[in-house]
Amino acid sequence: MTQKEKDILLQEIPKYIQRNCYYRDGSIKCNDLWLVGWAAAEFIKPKNAMKVLINNEYGLLGNLLYKLARHPDETITKRIEQEDLQILLKAIDAGGERILFTNELTTDPYAMRLLIRHQRDYKEYVSAELQQSKEFLVSVAEFCPDLIKDTFPKAFDDEAFVSDLIKANYTCLKHFPGSFSKDYQFCLKSVQQEGYALMYFDFELRDSDEIMLAAVSNRGSALSLASERQKKNRDIVYAAVSNCGLALNYADPLWKKDFEIVSLAVKSRGMALKYASPELQDCEEIVKLAVENDGYAICFASERLRDNELLALNAINTYTEAYDYLSQRLKNKKNIKEQYILKKEEENKWLPSTRQ
């Protein structure tokens, strides 16, 4: 950027900000600004950074975008990525695809990651160079695993790369070479990182109790992927509900009647009471554990226990609106109604700001 351009920018920034960027009380008119950039740190100190309008006629758009995209560590943009994204989107809206190519954004991992996160269609502009970059592929795996399918096959020989992809987004597995879906040890390591990864492996591997146990120990709801035989396995079900009480939903009906299994489930997630057998929904000890975790669980208790005063008070303490699911007798009871009103007042109480 020439000194003349810098001088123009420095002259225009204060004028524009004073004229358009702030209300009288000092707040920013965020929704009124048509912004295509931030001033680079060389112009304005980071602590005083302001949103800036850069008019196309000044010829600064390309230069500033280039600096923002190629040297993010040297600008204030690294502090607020969402603002960076808006910069790029505004610029591309204004200048079309030309902005992407003339400013080398298609080869810039920082810029392309922001754009793809906003809209997957931008993946079409990713350069061949970035498609071969393991670091870039891992960085976008969370929101655009599709890019993995275009990478070079030998990349999957790198165990660290493969592991990082699974950690970022296990759905990347659907783009892995077919040989991975049949690899026992790879499957075991994968489900230890993410239980749901199991869905991308062969049924023969999924039928392994060792692999299923590892999967539900990582993510209890992976029990939904278990075979009927495995759902009857106490060790697997126990591990699943220990990790996530709601996994009780996928267990064999046999375990929904089991006091220990159901106790473990509702202690972890009170709402698991929904999947317990009618007999245990009528068990005071089980329901007590459930409502102490989540008062809303009272709606799944038997009619008899929704008329239990102690359980009602416990439920209201953890979920005020549990009052709606109590018996009519308890709703009309003075101490229950008072407890409900007290909890509502606490919820609606205005707390003064602690900001200085």
LOTORRO-942718 format. One record per residue (C-alpha): residue number from 1; residue in three letters; chain; x, y, z. Coordinates in Angstrom, 3 decimals, always signed. Layout:
// residues N
PT resi resn chain     east    north       up
PT  NUM  Ala     A        X        Y        Z
...
***
This chain:
// residues 356
PT resi resn chain     east    north       up
PT    1  Met     A   +0.000   +0.000   +0.000
PT    2  Thr     A   +1.425   +3.358   -1.010
PT    3  Gln     A   +1.964   +6.217   +1.395
PT    4  Lys     A   -0.649   +8.212   -0.515
PT    5  Glu     A   -3.246   +5.487   +0.069
PT    6  Lys     A   -2.318   +5.368   +3.743
PT    7  Asp     A   -2.734   +9.120   +4.034
PT    8  Ile     A   -6.148   +8.986   +2.363
PT    9  Leu     A   -7.246   +6.212   +4.712
PT   10  Leu     A   -6.067   +8.063   +7.792
PT   11  Gln     A   -7.893  +11.209   +6.671
PT   12  Glu     A  -11.161   +9.505   +5.849
PT   13  Ile     A  -11.482   +7.132   +8.820
PT   14  Pro     A  -12.207   +9.788  +11.498
PT   15  Lys     A  -14.617  +11.645   +9.211
PT   16  Tyr     A  -16.603   +8.575   +8.309
PT   17  Ile     A  -16.708   +7.231  +11.853
PT   18  Gln     A  -17.899  +10.524  +13.255
PT   19  Arg     A  -20.514  +10.908  +10.538
PT   20  Asn     A  -21.936   +7.380  +10.246
PT   21  Cys     A  -20.681   +4.856  +12.757
PT   22  Tyr     A  -21.947   +5.982  +16.137
PT   23  Tyr     A  -25.132   +7.061  +17.872
PT   24  Arg     A  -24.990  +10.020  +20.220
PT   25  Asp     A  -24.684   +7.738  +23.244
PT   26  Gly     A  -21.525   +6.218  +21.784
PT   27  Ser     A  -22.987   +2.888  +20.690
PT   28  Ile     A  -22.109   +1.539  +17.257
PT   29  Lys     A  -24.712   +1.399  +14.508
PT   30  Cys     A  -23.770   -2.187  +13.751
PT   31  Asn     A  -26.730   -2.854  +11.497
PT   32  Asp     A  -26.355   +0.387   +9.551
PT   33  Leu     A  -22.767   -0.045   +8.433
PT   34  Trp     A  -21.841   -1.318   +5.004
PT   35  Leu     A  -18.437   -2.659   +5.902
PT   36  Val     A  -15.835   -4.433   +3.859
PT   37  Gly     A  -12.889   -4.313   +6.241
PT   38  Trp     A  -11.133   -3.540   +9.440
PT   39  Ala     A   -8.286   -1.078   +9.595
PT   40  Ala     A   -5.036   -2.986   +9.802
PT   41  Ala     A   -3.090   -2.703  +13.050
PT   42  Glu     A   -0.482   -0.467  +11.354
PT   43  Phe     A   -3.109   +2.263  +11.055
PT   44  Ile     A   -5.021   +2.025  +14.316
PT   45  Lys     A   -3.907   +0.501  +17.597
PT   46  Pro     A   -5.812   -2.739  +18.374
PT   47  Lys     A   -7.313   -1.347  +21.566
PT   48  Asn     A   -8.832   +1.513  +19.557
PT   49  Ala     A   -9.835   -0.608  +16.580
PT   50  Met     A  -12.902   +0.651  +14.721
PT   51  Lys     A  -15.066   -0.597  +11.894
PT   52  Val     A  -14.143   +1.230   +8.747
PT   53  Leu     A  -15.811   +1.878   +5.421
PT   54  Ile     A  -13.342   +1.624   +2.587
PT   55  Asn     A  -14.689   +3.108   -0.614
PT   56  Asn     A  -13.852   +1.230   -3.781
PT   57  Glu     A  -12.774   +4.415   -5.574
PT   58  Tyr     A   -9.799   +4.726   -3.267
PT   59  Gly     A   -8.381   +1.504   -4.674
PT   60  Leu     A   -7.807   +0.189   -1.145
PT   61  Leu     A  -10.176   -2.764   -1.142
PT   62  Gly     A   -7.858   -5.259   -2.777
PT   63  Asn     A   -4.837   -4.140   -0.776
PT   64  Leu     A   -6.598   -4.326   +2.550
PT   65  Leu     A   -8.218   -7.661   +1.808
PT   66  Tyr     A   -4.877   -9.033   +0.757
PT   67  Lys     A   -3.343   -7.968   +4.065
PT   68  Leu     A   -6.258   -9.325   +6.080
PT   69  Ala     A   -6.195  -12.668   +4.309
PT   70  Arg     A   -2.465  -13.229   +3.940
PT   71  His     A   -1.256  -11.811   +7.241
PT   72  Pro     A   -4.029  -12.264   +9.819
PT   73  Asp     A   -1.526  -12.333  +12.680
PT   74  Glu     A   -0.506   -8.791  +11.840
PT   75  Thr     A   -4.024   -7.400  +12.001
PT   76  Ile     A   -6.671   -6.937  +14.603
PT   77  Thr     A   -8.905   -9.369  +12.728
PT   78  Lys     A   -7.440  -12.407  +14.459
PT   79  Arg     A   -9.267  -11.312  +17.601
PT   80  Ile     A  -12.764  -11.600  +16.153
PT   81  Glu     A  -13.110  -14.235  +13.452
PT   82  Gln     A  -16.796  -13.595  +12.948
PT   83  Glu     A  -16.006  -10.027  +11.973
PT   84  Asp     A  -13.354  -11.335   +9.566
PT   85  Leu     A  -15.997  -13.473   +7.951
PT   86  Gln     A  -18.222  -10.454   +7.429
PT   87  Ile     A  -15.312   -8.619   +5.859
PT   88  Leu     A  -14.776  -11.327   +3.292
PT   89  Leu     A  -18.459  -11.791   +2.550
PT   90  Lys     A  -19.030   -8.075   +2.045
PT   91  Ala     A  -16.029   -7.855   -0.223
PT   92  Ile     A  -17.077  -10.829   -2.314
PT   93  Asp     A  -20.629   -9.506   -2.564
PT   94  Ala     A  -19.193   -6.234   -3.849
PT   95  Gly     A  -16.532   -7.573   -6.162
PT   96  Gly     A  -17.744  -11.030   -7.091
PT   97  Glu     A  -15.434  -13.948   -7.709
PT   98  Arg     A  -12.732  -11.549   -8.864
PT   99  Ile     A  -12.023  -10.703   -5.215
PT  100  Leu     A  -11.340  -14.356   -4.439
PT  101  Phe     A   -8.879  -14.815   -7.237
PT  102  Thr     A   -7.139  -11.444   -7.581
PT  103  Asn     A   -6.336  -11.427   -3.870
PT  104  Glu     A   -5.222  -15.065   -3.775
PT  105  Leu     A   -7.896  -15.952   -1.223
PT  106  Thr     A   -8.476  -19.344   -2.834
PT  107  Thr     A   -5.042  -20.441   -1.648
PT  108  Asp     A   -5.286  -18.837   +1.770
PT  109  Pro     A   -6.310  -21.313   +4.496
PT  110  Tyr     A   -7.432  -18.592   +6.893
PT  111  Ala     A   -9.794  -16.885   +4.454
PT  112  Met     A  -11.174  -20.061   +2.890
PT  113  Arg     A  -11.870  -21.629   +6.264
PT  114  Leu     A  -13.984  -18.613   +7.234
PT  115  Leu     A  -15.862  -18.648   +3.955
PT  116  Ile     A  -16.565  -22.381   +3.974
PT  117  Arg     A  -17.785  -22.177   +7.551
PT  118  His     A  -20.300  -19.577   +6.422
PT  119  Gln     A  -21.376  -21.453   +3.301
PT  120  Arg     A  -20.234  -24.841   +2.094
PT  121  Asp     A  -20.552  -23.814   -1.548
PT  122  Tyr     A  -17.297  -21.904   -1.193
PT  123  Lys     A  -15.520  -25.262   -1.093
PT  124  Glu     A  -15.661  -25.172   -4.904
PT  125  Tyr     A  -13.096  -22.367   -4.854
PT  126  Val     A  -10.569  -24.154   -2.655
PT  127  Ser     A   -7.295  -24.447   -4.530
PT  128  Ala     A   -5.657  -27.790   -5.317
PT  129  Glu     A   -2.879  -26.721   -2.976
PT  130  Leu     A   -5.251  -26.472   -0.001
PT  131  Gln     A   -6.990  -29.723   -0.895
PT  132  Gln     A   -3.652  -31.402   -0.291
PT  133  Ser     A   -3.017  -29.627   +3.013
PT  134  Lys     A   -3.635  -31.893   +6.005
PT  135  Glu     A   -3.721  -28.967   +8.401
PT  136  Phe     A   -6.370  -27.174   +6.342
PT  137  Leu     A   -8.496  -30.312   +5.916
PT  138  Val     A   -8.542  -30.874   +9.673
PT  139  Ser     A   -9.445  -27.221  +10.285
PT  140  Val     A  -12.547  -27.421   +8.046
PT  141  Ala     A  -13.549  -31.014   +8.875
PT  142  Glu     A  -15.999  -29.906  +11.561
PT  143  Phe     A  -18.267  -28.028   +9.164
PT  144  Cys     A  -17.283  -29.398   +5.734
PT  145  Pro     A  -16.175  -33.038   +5.867
PT  146  Asp     A  -16.928  -33.358   +2.128
PT  147  Leu     A  -13.547  -31.867   +1.284
PT  148  Ile     A  -11.887  -35.010   +2.641
PT  149  Lys     A  -13.061  -37.097   -0.304
PT  150  Asp     A  -10.871  -35.070   -2.678
PT  151  Thr     A   -7.652  -35.459   -0.740
PT  152  Phe     A   -4.829  -37.695   -1.870
PT  153  Pro     A   -5.143  -41.369   -0.756
PT  154  Lys     A   -1.704  -41.566   +0.818
PT  155  Ala     A   -2.730  -38.893   +3.322
PT  156  Phe     A   -4.609  -41.607   +5.201
PT  157  Asp     A   -1.312  -43.373   +5.928
PT  158  Asp     A   -0.690  -40.640   +8.480
PT  159  Glu     A   -2.187  -41.919  +11.771
PT  160  Ala     A   -2.061  -38.500  +13.434
PT  161  Phe     A   -3.945  -36.934  +10.511
PT  162  Val     A   -6.598  -39.666  +10.577
PT  163  Ser     A   -6.989  -39.329  +14.345
PT  164  Asp     A   -7.339  -35.536  +14.124
PT  165  Leu     A  -10.030  -35.862  +11.448
PT  166  Ile     A  -12.101  -38.200  +13.618
PT  167  Lys     A  -11.758  -35.900  +16.619
PT  168  Ala     A  -12.851  -32.924  +14.509
PT  169  Asn     A  -15.811  -34.699  +12.881
PT  170  Tyr     A  -16.385  -38.441  +12.936
PT  171  Thr     A  -18.570  -38.206   +9.813
PT  172  Cys     A  -15.330  -37.800   +7.850
PT  173  Leu     A  -15.146  -41.584   +8.076
PT  174  Lys     A  -17.647  -41.941   +5.250
PT  175  His     A  -14.998  -40.513   +2.908
PT  176  Phe     A  -12.204  -42.793   +4.093
PT  177  Pro     A  -10.926  -45.589   +1.812
PT  178  Gly     A  -13.039  -48.749   +2.090
PT  179  Ser     A  -10.302  -50.751   +3.772
PT  180  Phe     A  -10.743  -48.737   +6.975
PT  181  Ser     A  -14.315  -49.963   +7.499
PT  182  Lys     A  -13.043  -53.523   +7.940
PT  183  Asp     A  -10.042  -52.784  +10.169
PT  184  Tyr     A  -10.729  -54.058  +13.695
PT  185  Gln     A   -8.025  -52.109  +15.550
PT  186  Phe     A   -8.797  -48.896  +13.662
PT  187  Cys     A  -12.483  -49.318  +14.491
PT  188  Leu     A  -11.681  -49.847  +18.166
PT  189  Lys     A   -9.518  -46.718  +18.324
PT  190  Ser     A  -12.134  -44.700  +16.453
PT  191  Val     A  -15.054  -45.560  +18.741
PT  192  Gln     A  -12.902  -44.829  +21.762
PT  193  Gln     A  -12.678  -41.279  +20.406
PT  194  Glu     A  -16.302  -41.037  +19.246
PT  195  Gly     A  -18.871  -43.749  +19.864
PT  196  Tyr     A  -21.033  -42.770  +16.903
PT  197  Ala     A  -18.120  -43.508  +14.567
PT  198  Leu     A  -19.369  -47.084  +14.786
PT  199  Met     A  -21.998  -46.415  +12.119
PT  200  Tyr     A  -19.292  -46.222   +9.437
PT  201  Phe     A  -17.891  -49.692  +10.066
PT  202  Asp     A  -18.952  -53.123   +8.837
PT  203  Phe     A  -21.699  -54.944  +10.744
PT  204  Glu     A  -19.256  -57.722  +11.604
PT  205  Leu     A  -17.169  -55.247  +13.600
PT  206  Arg     A  -20.227  -53.648  +15.148
PT  207  Asp     A  -21.270  -57.064  +16.420
PT  208  Ser     A  -18.094  -57.290  +18.487
PT  209  Asp     A  -18.871  -56.848  +22.192
PT  210  Glu     A  -15.441  -55.306  +22.803
PT  211  Ile     A  -16.019  -52.643  +20.156
PT  212  Met     A  -19.593  -51.965  +21.244
PT  213  Leu     A  -18.503  -51.654  +24.869
PT  214  Ala     A  -15.858  -49.111  +23.868
PT  215  Ala     A  -18.408  -47.180  +21.802
PT  216  Val     A  -21.068  -46.871  +24.509
PT  217  Ser     A  -18.435  -46.066  +27.125
PT  218  Asn     A  -17.542  -43.049  +25.008
PT  219  Arg     A  -21.112  -42.137  +23.992
PT  220  Gly     A  -23.926  -43.959  +25.715
PT  221  Ser     A  -26.506  -43.272  +23.026
PT  222  Ala     A  -24.387  -45.333  +20.608
PT  223  Leu     A  -26.350  -48.202  +22.149
PT  224  Ser     A  -28.873  -47.389  +19.408
PT  225  Leu     A  -26.399  -49.005  +16.974
PT  226  Ala     A  -26.163  -52.235  +18.977
PT  227  Ser     A  -27.672  -55.528  +17.848
PT  228  Glu     A  -30.597  -57.036  +19.737
PT  229  Arg     A  -28.151  -59.497  +21.262
PT  230  Gln     A  -25.900  -56.699  +22.535
PT  231  Lys     A  -28.834  -54.774  +23.965
PT  232  Lys     A  -29.398  -57.766  +26.235
PT  233  Asn     A  -25.781  -57.712  +27.432
PT  234  Arg     A  -25.755  -56.273  +30.938
PT  235  Asp     A  -22.171  -54.976  +30.764
PT  236  Ile     A  -22.860  -53.053  +27.568
PT  237  Val     A  -26.134  -51.579  +28.834
PT  238  Tyr     A  -24.561  -50.713  +32.195
PT  239  Ala     A  -21.710  -48.863  +30.461
PT  240  Ala     A  -24.158  -47.049  +28.183
PT  241  Val     A  -26.461  -45.710  +30.913
PT  242  Ser     A  -23.424  -44.830  +33.044
PT  243  Asn     A  -22.305  -42.563  +30.229
PT  244  Cys     A  -25.783  -41.282  +29.293
PT  245  Gly     A  -28.920  -42.122  +31.245
PT  246  Leu     A  -31.142  -41.619  +28.200
PT  247  Ala     A  -29.454  -44.608  +26.573
PT  248  Leu     A  -31.976  -46.627  +28.601
PT  249  Asn     A  -34.317  -45.948  +25.691
PT  250  Tyr     A  -32.314  -48.373  +23.511
PT  251  Ala     A  -31.836  -51.126  +26.077
PT  252  Asp     A  -33.701  -54.409  +25.966
PT  253  Pro     A  -37.017  -54.228  +27.907
PT  254  Leu     A  -35.440  -56.628  +30.402
PT  255  Trp     A  -33.165  -53.855  +31.727
PT  256  Lys     A  -35.940  -51.280  +31.901
PT  257  Lys     A  -37.276  -53.361  +34.774
PT  258  Asp     A  -33.873  -53.714  +36.454
PT  259  Phe     A  -33.664  -51.570  +39.613
PT  260  Glu     A  -29.888  -51.047  +39.479
PT  261  Ile     A  -29.765  -50.165  +35.780
PT  262  Val     A  -32.722  -47.786  +35.991
PT  263  Ser     A  -31.374  -46.177  +39.178
PT  264  Leu     A  -28.097  -45.493  +37.426
PT  265  Ala     A  -29.892  -44.051  +34.404
PT  266  Val     A  -32.218  -41.653  +36.247
PT  267  Lys     A  -29.448  -40.542  +38.583
PT  268  Ser     A  -27.508  -39.489  +35.496
PT  269  Arg     A  -30.491  -38.054  +33.590
PT  270  Gly     A  -33.793  -37.735  +35.376
PT  271  Met     A  -35.675  -37.804  +32.102
PT  272  Ala     A  -34.602  -41.435  +31.666
PT  273  Leu     A  -37.595  -42.224  +33.887
PT  274  Lys     A  -39.613  -41.974  +30.678
PT  275  Tyr     A  -38.085  -45.275  +29.513
PT  276  Ala     A  -38.371  -47.182  +32.775
PT  277  Ser     A  -40.983  -49.904  +33.156
PT  278  Pro     A  -44.367  -48.902  +34.664
PT  279  Glu     A  -43.402  -50.804  +37.806
PT  280  Leu     A  -40.321  -48.642  +38.363
PT  281  Gln     A  -42.160  -45.470  +37.412
PT  282  Asp     A  -44.245  -46.324  +40.444
PT  283  Cys     A  -41.178  -46.892  +42.658
PT  284  Glu     A  -40.727  -44.005  +45.099
PT  285  Glu     A  -36.952  -44.468  +45.399
PT  286  Ile     A  -36.460  -44.422  +41.634
PT  287  Val     A  -38.707  -41.396  +41.116
PT  288  Lys     A  -36.951  -39.539  +43.940
PT  289  Leu     A  -33.591  -40.006  +42.204
PT  290  Ala     A  -35.102  -38.848  +38.929
PT  291  Val     A  -36.756  -35.644  +40.187
PT  292  Glu     A  -33.720  -34.677  +42.239
PT  293  Asn     A  -31.817  -34.665  +38.952
PT  294  Asp     A  -34.589  -33.088  +36.849
PT  295  Gly     A  -37.954  -32.093  +38.254
PT  296  Tyr     A  -39.577  -32.430  +34.848
PT  297  Ala     A  -39.233  -36.202  +35.270
PT  298  Ile     A  -42.254  -36.093  +37.606
PT  299  Cys     A  -44.473  -36.105  +34.515
PT  300  Phe     A  -43.323  -39.690  +33.845
PT  301  Ala     A  -44.025  -40.894  +37.368
PT  302  Ser     A  -47.102  -42.941  +38.114
PT  303  Glu     A  -50.314  -41.167  +38.998
PT  304  Arg     A  -49.872  -42.331  +42.585
PT  305  Leu     A  -46.439  -40.726  +42.951
PT  306  Arg     A  -47.505  -37.480  +41.289
PT  307  Asp     A  -49.640  -37.155  +44.394
PT  308  Asn     A  -46.640  -37.614  +46.728
PT  309  Glu     A  -45.906  -34.392  +48.626
PT  310  Leu     A  -42.194  -35.005  +49.240
PT  311  Leu     A  -41.573  -35.889  +45.594
PT  312  Ala     A  -43.561  -32.842  +44.521
PT  313  Leu     A  -41.396  -30.483  +46.567
PT  314  Asn     A  -38.208  -32.093  +45.278
PT  315  Ala     A  -39.433  -31.767  +41.709
PT  316  Ile     A  -40.372  -28.080  +42.060
PT  317  Asn     A  -36.958  -27.344  +43.558
PT  318  Thr     A  -35.179  -28.536  +40.414
PT  319  Tyr     A  -37.820  -27.549  +37.848
PT  320  Thr     A  -40.428  -24.981  +38.832
PT  321  Glu     A  -42.925  -25.933  +36.140
PT  322  Ala     A  -43.059  -29.476  +37.541
PT  323  Tyr     A  -46.019  -28.027  +39.458
PT  324  Asp     A  -48.110  -28.418  +36.298
PT  325  Tyr     A  -47.745  -32.217  +36.419
PT  326  Leu     A  -48.759  -32.738  +40.033
PT  327  Ser     A  -52.103  -34.091  +41.101
PT  328  Gln     A  -54.888  -31.565  +41.515
PT  329  Arg     A  -54.881  -32.241  +45.244
PT  330  Leu     A  -51.247  -31.179  +45.579
PT  331  Lys     A  -51.687  -28.138  +43.335
PT  332  Asn     A  -54.296  -26.871  +45.788
PT  333  Lys     A  -52.189  -27.672  +48.857
PT  334  Lys     A  -50.960  -24.504  +50.551
PT  335  Asn     A  -47.284  -25.414  +51.113
PT  336  Ile     A  -46.907  -26.775  +47.572
PT  337  Lys     A  -48.461  -23.675  +46.043
PT  338  Glu     A  -46.278  -21.418  +48.217
PT  339  Gln     A  -43.141  -23.281  +47.172
PT  340  Tyr     A  -44.118  -22.917  +43.544
PT  341  Ile     A  -44.767  -19.165  +43.899
PT  342  Leu     A  -41.469  -18.711  +45.741
PT  343  Lys     A  -39.513  -20.461  +42.995
PT  344  Lys     A  -41.265  -18.418  +40.315
PT  345  Glu     A  -40.386  -15.211  +42.130
PT  346  Glu     A  -36.760  -16.286  +42.369
PT  347  Glu     A  -36.674  -16.972  +38.645
PT  348  Asn     A  -38.220  -13.620  +37.789
PT  349  Lys     A  -36.233  -11.612  +40.289
PT  350  Trp     A  -34.338   -8.771  +38.705
PT  351  Leu     A  -30.655   -8.842  +39.586
PT  352  Pro     A  -28.705   -5.574  +39.257
PT  353  Ser     A  -25.763   -5.571  +36.888
PT  354  Thr     A  -22.360   -6.208  +38.415
PT  355  Arg     A  -20.639   -4.299  +35.633
PT  356  Gln     A  -18.633   -1.280  +36.719
***
